[in-house]
Amino acid sequence: MDLGVRWKLHGDGRTPAPGAVVRPNERLSWPRTVGLGAQHVVAMFGASFVAPVLMGLDPNLAIMMSGVATVIFLLATRGRVPSYLGCSLSFVGVAAVIRAQGGTSATVTGAVFVVGVALFLVGLAVRRFGAHIIHATMPPIVTGAVVMLIGFNLAPVTASTYWPQDQWTALLVMLFTGLAVVCLRGFWSRVAIFLGLVFGYAISWGFDLIFGKIHSADASGKVTHHWRLDLSGVGKADWIGLPSFHGPSFQWSAILVALPVVIALVAENAGHVKAVGEMTGDRLDDQLGTAISADGVASMVSTAVGGPPNTTYSENIGVMAATRVYSTAAYWAAAGFALLFGVCPKFGAVVAAIPGGVLGGITVILYGMIGLLGAQIWTNARVDLRNPLNLVPAAAGIIIGIGNVTMKFGADFSLSGIALGTLVVITGYHTLRALAPAHLKVQEEPLLDEGTSSYDEEAEGAGS
C-alpha cells in the first residue's frame, strides 16, 4: 500500500529548478527539508498557540496533537495533499459560549469531538456522492454567512475579556500586527500573528519595568493590582514532561452550540484542497472527501485526550507558495518538531503567560479576519446580496449570531448565538428557495452598477 512516504530527490536537492515546483512526492536534501519543516511549525505558531489559550486548553497538548493530526492527514491522503493541521480558530467562539454556560474543558472537548464525528461522516458522504452535495446543501451564501457569524460572535470576548486588561498594550499590539500583515513580505507576513505576540511580550515587559504594576481586570475579570507579564509559571515548569490529558464530557447544549462549525470546517478544507491543487497543477477533487474525513478523525483523536480540534492551516499554504516546495516530507518533519515541542512544559508555560492586553490586540484582528472570510466566500462566488433569497436568511442569521439572540423551548432547552444563527441561515435559505418565484432562483452575474437589480427587473416584467 502506497502511504506517500517515499520521495524522489528534486534536481540537485538544493533549490527548485527555474519555473518548477517541488511536488508532494519529491523532496530537497534532508537538511533543507527539515529546515522547511521547522519553518512550517513557526508559520502556524501564532494562531495555533493563541487558539488553545483562548479556548482554555493546554497549549503543550495542542502543539503535540497538531503533530499527530498532521501525520493522520498525510497518511489518509497518501501524501497527495501537503498540509499542516493546527488548532482551528473556528472553535474559539464555541468554547467561549460553552464556558459562559458553565461548561468545563471536558465539556468543550466533548462537544468538539462530536463535531469531528460529523465532519468524518460529511467526508464519507462526499467520497460516496461527490462534492456537488456540499454545494447543494451549503451554497456560498450559507457558508459565507455561517463563517461570518462565527467570527463576529467573538467580538464581545475581545471587548469585555481581553482589551480591558491593558488597553494601551492592546492598542499597540493591534497596530503592530496590522502593520506586519500589510507591510511585510513573503514568509514574514505569514507569521505576523507570531510577531505580534513577540512584540506584545516585549511591550508588556517594558511597561512593567517603567510603570510598575497595572490596576485593571485580570483574566478572571476581577480588578486587581498585578504585573502585565507574569512568568512565574515558566520558572516552575519542567523542561521535559507530558502535557495534561483528560477525557471528554458530552452535553447536548454544548454539542448544539458546536455543530455549526462543521460548515466552516468543510469550507476551509474545500478551499485548501482547491488551492493546493491549483498551485501544484494536480487535480485533487477526488481527495476532497478524504481530506474532510481525515480532518474529522484528527479532531476526534485530539479531543479524545483533551486537546483542541485541528484543521488545515492557510498560513502554511503561504509558506508553500513562497518557497515553491510542496513536499510532504517537509510536513513529516514539521510533525516531528511539533511532537518535540509538545513534551516541553516550559515552552507551554511561556505560551500560557501571554498577557491579556496582548491577546486583546491580537484578537481584534484575528476575530475580524475570521468573520470577513465569510465575505470573501461571497465575493469569490459572486453572490448577489440584492437578491432577497440570499439577503434575507443571511441578514437574519448574522444578526442572531452576532447579537447572541436566544430562543427558549421549555424550561431546560434553548438555542442561541452561533447555533441559532446557523439554523436560521440554513433552514431559512432552503425554505425560502422552495417557495420563491423562479426568477429569484436564477444564478446570474451581479451587476457592476448600483442601480436596479436584474432580479427587480425580472419581477417587474413578470408582474406586468
BAFI-254925 format. One record per residue: x, y, z of N, C-alpha, C in turn. Coordinates in steps of 0.001 Angstrom, whole numbers, plus 500000, padded with zeros to 6 digits. Atoms other than C-alpha are relative to their C-alpha. Example, Ala and Ser with C-alpha at 12.3 -4.5 7.8 and 13.67 -1.06 7.14 Angstrom:
500890498810500000512300495500507800500900501200500000;499180498810499940513670498940507140499230501090500730;
# end
This chain:
500847498794500000500000500000500000500873501244500000;499244498754500089501332503393498997499488500983501041;500382499066498940501279505628502093500580501390499769;499467498681500319503021508539500399501201500387500839;498825499703499175506229508250502447501300499696499262;498797500157500817508643507736499567500105501209499085;499814498775500777510098510804497887501255499874499141;498812499961500847512473511227494964500625501388500096;499266498738499872515131513934495037499676500918498828;500301499016501042514211517093493138501294500673499546;498809499343500564517029518246490862501259499692500791;498771500189499230520231518811492802499726499961501500;500344500065498577518356518813496117500198501296500741;499722498730499329519191522439496827498849500998499842;501086499044500268516587524699495184499156499485498856;500824500402501143513651524172492833500575500528498696;499534499561501307514557524363489175499202501227499564;500714498787500452513636527660487438498634499664499405;501359500214500487509872527759486893499358498716500468;500530501285499546509420524374488607499621500071501477;500351500120498586507944523344491940500444498629500485;499697501289499389508961520582494323498663499351500338;501314500609499887505972518269494053499861499208501306;500195500715498735504406516407497010500815498719500136;499240501247499928506221513175496109501489500208499765;498579499679500137509580514956495786500502500646501290;499415499312498850511976516486498293501326500627499612;498640499476500096515067518605498601500894499148500892;499124500754499105518084517406500575499377499969501390;500636500150498692517169516209504057500257501180500932;499822498811499145518805519146505900499070501146499602;500905498941500449516809521584503733498553499637500281;501370500442499734513650519515504129499649500182501467;500228499828498563513995519515507911499869501487500344;500094498557499772514600523272507846498658500555499570;501321499571500455511415523765505816498913499534500964;500953500495499015509573521625508342499928500915501208;499966499064498867510702523923511140499308501310499627;500638498767500463509548526905509062498473499859500009;501441500234499969506077525355508746499464500067501429;500437499949498600505862524953512531499936501447500473;499986498592499605506832528587513055498828500744499368;501077499312500706504250529682510473498662499822500706;501279500233499352501422528099512448500040500346501490;499863499709498578502765529176515875498945500973500514;500838498937499470500796532364516257498574499556500238;501408500381499881497285531116515548499821498708500780;500192501305499378497799527539516733500288500016501493;499803499890498556499038528644520153499002500960500622;501012499077499473496635531550520571498677499274500186;501305500657499960493632529329519828499784499162501257;500247500771498773494077526781522668500002500860501256;500012499104498844494889529591525119498631500665500115;501316499371499990491660531349524120498905499005500359;500985501029499687489786528053524468500166499444501412;499751500489498647491269527410527920500589498602500041;499417501335500083493121524264526800501521500071500082;498548500089499810496715523110527337500730500239498677;499300499741501261498952524686524649501033498932499652;499053501080500274501539521909525034499307498819499327;500762501093500595498925519283524305499527500382498602;500461499527501310497668521405521407501076499815498941;498934500115500992501035521501519665500366498542499763;499718501422500169501649517797520327498965499355499087;501055500633500793498275516805518872499925500570498591;499930499490501368498797519099515885500965499151499178;499075500903500683501763516884515027499356498668499684;500707501269500217499683513738515471498957500150498900;501040499761501005496857515241513403500596500106498597;499341499862501303499263516132510593500396498643499445;499635501356500428500543512539510466498766499243499510;501241500664500404496954511224510321499553500486498623;500444499410501266496111513605507472500888499541498850;499073500391501069499233512773505438499831498537499626;500202501418500280498643509031505790498670499769499291;501326500193500592494934509305504925499978500428498538;499977499510501385495587511338501769501154499399499205;498890500713500646498611509151500966500998500954499362;498977499064500429500868512143500579499641500844498804;500379499220501189498863513766497777499630501447500350;500444498659499606497645516800499764500918500514501112;499112499473498964500504518581501578499254500972500905;500728499133499087499091520183504695500493499800501423;499765500078498558499793521001508315498665500254500688;501236499829499255496892520639510746500303500631501354;499840499317498725496696523076513649498653500297500618;501228499734499253494148524158516232499111500979499238;500919499189500794491086525559514466499474501188500791;500509498783499367490196529160515324498476500074499946;501451499963500124486614528469514276499300499580501290;500608500503498782486021526827517658500169500929501199;499739499116498864487186529725519820498699500581500555;501272499439499562483745531329519929499127498952500650;500771501103499427482131527956520609500459499723501430;499472500251498660484435527376523575499583501097500972;500392498877499136483643530842524939498547499879500429;501430500152499687479898530189524740499785498858500985;500162501168499128480190526753526364500477500306501419;499485499649498670482302528104529226499094501022500684;500921499015499421479901531014529709498752499322500565;501142500763499518477178528400530206500367499076501158;499557500826498879479240526777532976500741498743499610;499301501190500460480997524175530835501471499996500383;498591500180499673484463522805531645500792499682498738;499177500396501147487384521899529398499529498672499423;500508501290500473485976518370529219498718500183499191;501220499716500752482633519799528061500327500550498615;499577499421501277484382521807525354500515498912499062;499413501035500867486396518859524047498975498931499631;501053500948500336483338516575524224499141500496498862;500815499415501072481297518939522062500754499988498680;499195499945501220484137519303519590500260498594499456;499848501392500445484624515511519479498836499618499088;501181500300500815481067515220518152500087500709498647;499791499289501260481900517860515530500953499213499113;499071500832500759484824515670514483499306498806499377;500770501123500542482451512727514077499152500455498812;500833499478501079480093514844511974500827500320498764;499130499663501127482973516079509822500465498736499283;499605501285500580484144512499509289498887499441499115;501136500514500760480645511495508126499754500833498740;500124499146501180480449514503505783501028499593498943;498955500429500931483746513400504243499647498699499301;500421501264500612482404509886503687498903500236498968;501079499688500945479301511333502027500547500627498727;499391499363501174481452513478499724500722498961499150;499325501074500745483512510426498776498989499145499242;501002500886500607480343508462498034499204500695498895;500928499337500919478200511062496245500625501138499198;499344498926500725480693513698495080499861501346500688;499951498686499347481441517310496001498738500817499769;501184499196500303478162518533494495499010500019501165;500939499998498872476294517556497675500314501141500965;499630498853499161478260520255499538499383501263499425;500524498796500640477240522894497008498473500052500065;501460500038499964473626521735497081499460500360501380;500495499761498638473201521796500867500587501258500622;499338498830499414475686524567501685500547500901498893;499532499090501044475834527066498805500786501156500619;499140498926499461478185530077499144499287500986500923;500695499049499140475512532318500648499872499451501414;500131500632498682475069529817503510501350499899500692;498686500163499371478742529013504136500602501344500384;499467498677499692479731532667503946499353500606501228;500711499437498849477050533721506425500386499312501302;499643500740498780477931530967508908501409500348500450;498626499625499637481662531729508788500022501421500572;500035498621499542480874535419509235499436500110501421;500586499871498664478625534971512263500855499308501056;499088500647499054481127532582513894501115500968500401;498927499058499697483882535202513608499529501194500790;500468498772499354481856538241514605499332499743501344;500542500348498687480207536407517510501052500133501094;498896499916499049483640536631519142500289501426500463;499685498606499680483671540440519270499827500326501493;500135499691498571482291540633522850501095499401500874;498917500615499221485066538306524055501191500949500064;498906499025500016487705540803522954499642501240500812;500397498731499383485749543822524160499866499913501512;500283500092498563484864542505527612501040499224500793;499058500857499268487622539999528462501449500432499847;498574499762500217490972540857526854500380501472499974;499621498596500163491004544529525906500046500753501335;499963499240498744490131545863529415501188499682500899;498879500360499135493119544064530943501178500962499830;498920499026500239495546546533529331499758500644498636;500457499419501256494050548827526713501127500567499146;498931499383500788497270550589525703500889498949499353;499252501100500611499196547377525168499192499391498860;500872500559501044496226546034523213500025500867498750;500002499084501141496181549126521005501314499915499231;498689500057500660499928548982520291500196498674499271;499867501316500640499830545233519550499123499923498755;500880499976501166496867545740517215500650500754498840;499368499203501045498715548474515306501215499292499419;498799500694500469501964546500515123499628498801499130;500391501191500760500244543303513954499407500391498653;500561499532501256498274545215511339501077500441499024;498891499572500855501451546808510014500788498800499479;499247501187500404503189543419509961499274499246498891;500780500712501015500364541821507963500076500711498660;500096499222501237500264544641505413501363500313499386;498739499445500514503849545873505127501097498972499780;498955500996500175505984542744505486499717499151498768;500135500783501229506574540450502543500349498538500254;499637501399499991506753536731501941499713499311501320;500158500808498786507306534477504937499642500839501206;500214499196498800507345537312507470498559500476500114;501410499612499916503836538415506564499140498831500446;500756501187499618502684534838507106500093499726501497;499846500222498556503942534854510696499731501294500755;500275498700499389502556538313511507499376499848501392;500612500225498688500451536940514396501072499632501021;498903500389499112503548535334515902500866501207500345;499216498793499743505496538579515514499252500944500936;500798499179499106502621540423517187500071499513501437;499868500556498652502851538059520164501347500359500618;498660499656499504506602538620520482500069501479500363;500029498559499724506105542383520257499200500284501279;500823499795498812503356542189522877500703499601501278;499200500405498839505597540277525281500991501105500360;498968498984499759508309542899524862499386501282500560;500666498788499517505910545838525348499528499828501444;500493500250498640504344544271528448501141499989501001;498826500036499117507759543596529965500547501405500216;499506498631499883508875547157529205499089500880500841;500947499207499210505714548701530664500080499637501481;499852500413498598506169546647533846501235500654500624;498770499377499492509717547999534197499816501504500209;500123498540499971508726551615533517498894500467500947;501172499513499270505280551929535104499622499144501209;500361500882498894505172549030537553498715499239499710;501209500803500165502023547002538167498852500849499445;501172499337500557498776547819536410498777499676500845;501239500218499247495434548242538178498870499843498982;501015500277501015492907546564535900499429498611500234;500574501342499912490838543438535365501063498965499625;499102501092500374492798540185535337499235499025499112;500628500956500916491992537079533292498635499539500489;501282500433499444489126536203535647498956501109500006;500915498871499998487583539672535312500020500805501284;499904499295498722488466540730538855501036501114499903;499082498859500054490073544182539148501010499872501135;498929500167499018493435543789540901501211500835499588;498713499376500278496933545282541106500957498872499623;499229501165500431499071542881539025500999500383498911;499036499824501087502012542545536658499322499655498673;500518500311501331501192542621532965500521498654499514;499347501232500447503644539821532231500463499214501221;499675500838498843503764537090534895500616498698499510;499272501179500464506421534499534094500351499042501134;499698500867498861506388532798537498499777498528499663;500272501389500370504892529672535948501068499399499121;498942500506500885507744529411533458501150499424500815;498908500481499154510350529042536188499676498680500676;500403501233499312508359526281537870499831498823499044;500275501064500971507744524308534668501254499191499697;498886500880500361509935521323533752500367500188498535;499573499938501393511953521182530583499391498859499190;500536501169500697510669517715529688498872499395500833;501137500602499313507326516195530562498797499919499073;501203500156500814503992515105529160498978501077500343;501077499045499704501110517579528827498894499321500798;501100500547499203497945517134530879498889499494499084;501056500612500801495429514745529324498704499943500808;501291500228499346491721514486530113498999499515498967;501019500530500894488709512741528642498896501007499734;501101499083500323485725514456527010498753499714500835;501300500129499350482322515049528589498944500522499036;500978499683501033479168515202526484498725500597500590;501231499327499611476310517664526988499300500503498739;500726499632501210473596518269524404500060501492499717;500001498552500202473534522012524973501312500462499383;498691499630500546477271522271524266500173499466498583;499879500602501329477081519929521263499256500824498957;500789499204500937474349522017519631500674501330499679;499252498758500244476476525137520040501158499758499037;498788500270500778479484523454518418499732499500498586;500239500656501289477872521605515484500058500931498783;499935499138501195477520524655513168501400500200499439;498636499786500470481314524852512958500360499001498900;499759500964501081481160521790510690499979500708498642;500121499285501274480108524150507895501274500779499697;498772499237500197483141526372508420501170499076499667;498889500920500238485493523376508507499927499392498601;500149500511501367484065521943505280500476501045499001;499566498919500899484593525327503624501517500157500029;498544499882499883488172525522504970500696498883499225;499369501133500683489029522038503688499850500091498501;500221499880501445487461522630500289500924501054499408;499116498941500480489397525877499907501449499565499983;498610500447499920492640524238500996500326499029498861;499746500992501050492362521295498609500027500669498630;500033499291501283491442523606495726501262500825499802;498809499150500117494325525989496467501247499174499730;498818500845500195496915523217496721499979499386498603;500099500579501337495611521613493535500401500984498927;499648498984500988495956524883491625501492500305500016;498575499668499905499476525532492936500891498876499498;499161501122500408500806522032492239499677499516498591;500401500459501318498917521504488977499344498635500017;500675501296499878497287518303490304498496500206500145;501437499990499783493571517620490106499732499202501283;500168500638498693492721516885493740498529499901500407;501417500066499657488903516894493528499638498669500645;500306501322499448488905513172494280500496499841501431;499454500071498649490760513891497537499198500824501008;500724499115499093488209516344498981499317499224501124;500673500785498970486134513716500790500979499385500975;498974500593499133489254512012502115500590501042500931;499426498934499171490693515325503341499037500400501113;500992499622498990487453516215505155499897498924501075;500077501092499026487230512785506782501253499936500865;498746500028499242490898512884507788500030501114501031;500106498881499068490325516293509381499120499609501180;500903500433498934487415514807511332500643498988500930;499331501009499176489416511797512524501080500641500867;498946499321499249492327514025513557499422500777501183;500638499260498913489979516213515607499459499059501063;500499500979499044488404513150517218501122499457500875;498858500524499240491800511761518244500510501043500991;499483498935499137492938515124519633499068500272501175;500935499650498931489785515914521602499739498834500941;500195501167499141489560512364522946500966499994501181;499014499959498908492650513072525072500091501390500626;500028498675499385491779516700525939500613501107499176;499412498977500862493348518527523007498942500744499212;500948499226500816491748521060520659499760499327498657;500223500511501353490251520297517227501070500516499051;498970499602500963492508520549514204499424500119498598;500417499819501385492119521732510648501187500480499176;498924499562500882494228522623507612500267501492500203;499595498636499683496165525876508006500385500799498759;499707499161501162496185528649505421501380500627500103;498660499432499844499410530059506908501040499147499280;499025500889500612501226527000505614499882499960498487;500124499841501452499810527432502120500885501145499545;499142498861500331501602530774502140501463499620499958;498604500453499987504891529107503061500295499186498751;499795500802501212504470526615500221500083500882498762;499995499115501166503657529375497743501289500802499922;498785499187499986506679531421498840501241499188499641;498801500816500207509158528524498697499906499117498753;500265500901501130507586526569495784500333498544500349;499721501358499535508165523442497890498720499417500596;501251500627499558505063521238498260500249498579500496;499619501333499560506927518176499505499326499636501323;500592500452498742505019516192502118501074499572500997;498906500328499085508410515215503544500233501142500992;499833498849499114508649518762504953498938499999501091;501074500040499004505310518244506707500215498874501019;499619501041499040506503514990508250501041500553500982;499008499372499118509477516952509596499320500982500951;500732499058499155507093519642510886499262499274501118;500705500792498986505032516990512685500962499526501088;499001500421499020508212515720514345500378501123500949;499697498844499150509084519208515611498855500276500973;501159499734499144505544519638516961499958499025501168;499996500993498929505807516401518933501077500318501036;498924499634499068509108517577520457499599501195500869;500463498843499232507652520950521477498921499596501008;501088500420499133504684519127522986500449499393501308;499503500609498758506851517396525586500946500950500737;499206498988499288508440520677526779499044500926500758;500934499183499219506211522080529573500443501453500160;499526498623499841508440525141529921499586500846498802;500431499292501194507635526104526358498505500328500085;501425499765499844503920525717527054499698501066501031;500209498988498962504236527857530179500236501403499456;499752498696500629505682530703528088498773500427499203;501188499696500797502670530489525783498827500361500909;501123499767499088500209530309528678500105501346500712;499787498728499302501733533518530110499715501216499123;500304498863500879500599535652527163499111500993500747;500809499012499283499311538883528763498651500248499332;501338499770500533495607539659528380499951501146499012;499986498868500920496330543002526736500537499617498633;499443500471501272498409541255524070498932499233499223;501072500746500647495548538876523355498912500943499497;500977499012500445493261541903523129500357500578498640;499564499439501275495308543435520318499999498984498882;499960501052501012495747540115518506498595499618499558;501325500515500334492113539039518706499136501011499251;500743499007500780490757542331517364500168499715498506;499723500289501407492422541482514064499599498577499640;500213501410500293492149537707514283498516499674499861;501434500280500058488434537537515039499351500695498801;500539499295501154487666540166512424500342499306498698;499588500714501212489643538224509822499173498736499799;500836501196500097487663535068510617498639500377499430;501304499570500470484401536934510135500012500416498543;499945499506501369485497538574506915500330498917498978;499840501122500919486447535205505444498649499616499400;501330500249500535482702534803505104499684500920498846;500208499052501094482550537941502992500841499617498790;499148500431501114485422536582500918499351498849499237;500721501100500659483404533423500230498926500564499085;501029499365500838480574535624498957500606500652498765;499373499295501111482919537700496820500504499029498940;499462500974500953484652534697495245498901499306499210;501115500681500669481292533098494433499069500979499290;500819498954500621479840536430493195498539499904500439;501346500058499439476855536152495498499357501382499898;500710498729500159474299538866494712499098500214501216;500777499736498796473004540260498008498790500887499727;501223499279500343470394542294496139498852499039499726;501019501029500135468551539045495596499462499694501400;500531500228498649466204538763498621500118498554500462;499820501395499611466573534986498541501335499800500715;498705500040499331470220535497499520500031500922501213;499875498957498985469803538637501589499275499680501304;500832500146498805467012537714503993500541498959500988;499501500977499015468307534444505552501375500352500535;498661499626499536471895535717505702499927501135501016;500123498855499100470895539014507312499450499576501352;500613500434498746468688537349509918500958499142500817;499094500898499279471210534630510802501201500711500578;498814499278499524474159537013511108499662500847501216;500381499172498851472318539393513454499735499127501222;500248500921498886471150536460515597501313499484500570;498713500516499543474704535081515736500828501034500724;499177498945499389476434538373516497499364500510501287;500691499466498823473794539589518948499715498974501064;500229501087499045473620536196520684498524499911500409;501440500119499765469824536120520332499676498586500483;500342501286499396468225533296522360498532499654499759;501355500546500088465162531136521684499874498899501041;500203500997498949463851529173524675498874499055499611;500989501038500261461996525897524217499772499245501305;500218500602498693460589524987527601500986500537501016;499174499511498891462471525348530862501448499562499896;498662500586499960465520523240530065500757500038498681;499316500039501290466375523800526405499871501341499280;500018498753500761467321526829524366501068499952498914;499017499819501062469189527778521198500353501476499941;499601498597500050471221530947520882501250500169499159;498746499627500635474036532748519097500335499218498748;499476500713501168476044530608516688499049498896499549;500868501122500360473739527565516821498700500486499376;501272499500500516470507529520516311500192500746498685;499732499262501227472023531817513681500241499070498825;499729500962501066473301528868511655498723499295499566;501263500670500311469952527108511878499093500907499161;500826499053500739468174530240510642500511500160498567;499434499833501345470564530663507693499689498783499126;500166501217500813470351527037506520498533499721499704;501415500316500224466648526350507047499291501141499291;500635498853500649465692529875506038500273500033498518;499659499957501420467561529706502736499252498921499215;500604501092500759466276526290501683498474500073500004;501462499837499967462705527007502815499558501092499028;500350498903500901462606530337501001500246499630498542;499708500408501376464196528784497922498889499101499452;501075500890500430461459526155497819498723500784499673;501221499223500173458781528866497970500159501179499050;499735498787500780460444531630495928499598499838498539;500290500057501446459390532511492344501264499649499216;498894500548500802461559531110489573501096501019499729;498979499027500405463301534388488673500996500285501134;499056499785498897464880534608492160501006498862500131;499123501170499883466452531170491800501061499955498919;499037499992501101468405532030488657501320500582500482;498668499538499598472131532319489370500575500862498880;499505499088501024473387535372487486501218500758500502;498883499134499641476443537576487407499449501273500640;500493498766499397475961540544489760500327501199499115;499760498791500782475650543946488100501068500856500663;498943499144499450478501546403488495499451501336500473;500530498704499597476262549456488816499202499860501290;500737499988498754474321550448491914498516500254499769;501390499729500333471013550791490123499111498813500264;500988501048499805468144548386489735500620498630499773;499502501366500134468970544739490275499273499283498878;500634500793501044468273542272487486498822499216500548;501112500732499392466055540416489938498758500883500088;501121499063499937463911543540490369499379500173498625;500494499799501355463658543997486620499158498798499559;500758501177500393462502540404486121498671499938500749;501228500014499210459986540758488937498975500950499389;500910499025500612458532543869487271499428499458498702;500472500555501261458363542097483955498964498907500207;500932501097499725456592539108485487498651500551500455;501242499455499466454014541395487147499240500822498998;500679499121500982453184543497484062499203499197498986;
# end
